Amino acid sequence: MRYEQTAAAAASTAQAWTALTEVTDWPNWTTTMTAVEPLDDARLRPGDRYKIRQPSLGVMVWRVTELRAGESFVWETRSPGVRTVGFHRLAADPGGGTLITIGLDQTGPLAGLVGLLLGRRIRAYLKREAAGLKAASEAAAGVNPSGAA
């Protein structure tokens, strides 16, 4: 199962990257997470793990598997019967600003069942997370919510 959400931010990719990679700050700009705690190092490097608490989903440990500085990072978590890979990508918007793409890929024998039970919530959470990252990126750029600088 794949879930994906995009947003266009009126901020540079550098500003969006800063907001994206300060993962312990995510609960400040999204209601989908109540805590993000580094278990290794807070610098977001491959192999580092983070304990994330989410409303209605409990606690999961995510491990960074891939990082392309300024562009993307991928992390994964496992639960019985399901492997979940979260991806976060930034790209320069041809019209200015940054295109944000975030999503999840779920595989394993129980991925279909999880999709049936939690698919709606997953889509809603991704929508809120993309909107929150957009807002955090724009705040770093000095853009207010009405779009004026």
Secondary structure, 3 states (H helix, E strand, C coil): CEEEEEEEECCCHHHHHHHHHCHHHHHHHCCCCCEEEECCCCCCCCCCEEEEEECCCEEEEEEEEEEECCCEEEEEEEECCEEEEEEEEEEECCCCCEEEEEEEEEECCCHHHHHHHHHHHHHHHHHHHHHHHHHHHHHHCCCCCCCCC
